[in-house]
Amino acid sequence: GRQNDVPLLAGWNADEGLAFFNRALPHQTVQAYTDAATAEFGAANLASFLQAYPAATATQAAQSAQSLIGDQVIKYQTWGWVTQQQKTGRSPVYVYHFEQTSAYNPSATHGTEVAYVFGSLTPTGTGAVTSQDLAVSDTMQSYWTNFARSGNPNGSALPQWPQYAGAGSQTMRIGNVIEPSQEEGTARYQFLDRFRVNGLITVSQQ
């Protein structure tokens, strides 16, 4: 509760883990994945881990490994920030989930929202900027400018962005659809939160 008690706008992207996949748990086989998870989180926690990050097949293990590393590096950390700010502060908190994809932006991986926020959608070699990319960028610029001006991203002609009310509440889904939606990944973040002691994650990758 000793942070600056000011309005906060923060969030995470759908595919954060893609940028950090080279740091993910081994996932070539289900056994390799579960062995690594057991070593990191403990045998007593494996069942709960697999509920959050399932591995019925090698393909699913790889998907879960990507989700886990994205959570550990970015998503859970940001979730911890916004939930604590909402819990201990009095100022409003606004949370987004960026999931815009197109020929221009094939995956909503780490950092890809920045060009949309600043209106700098320059060619990348993956595909041309679409009218839908430009529409998302215009909306995000309006939200961010409103927030910088007043501490509230909302404004006329914009989809209403609700204040964050804590774990599992509504965040703003930003992509091909822009609308409030229930928070993504809450159960995963709550699983990881069990390993935070005195502000530190106790598992090996942290």
PETALIN-V849024 format. One record per helix or strand of 2 or more residues. SS is the DSSP state (hx for helix, st for strand). FROM is the first residue (numbers start at 1). LEN is the number of residues. If there is no record, write none. Layout:
ss: (SS;SS)
from: (FROM;FROM)
len: (LEN;LEN)
This chain:
ss: (st;hx;hx;hx;hx;st;hx;hx;st;st;hx;st;st)
from: (8;16;30;43;58;93;113;131;170;178;186;196;200)
len: (6;8;12;10;31;6;5;20;5;5;8;2;2)
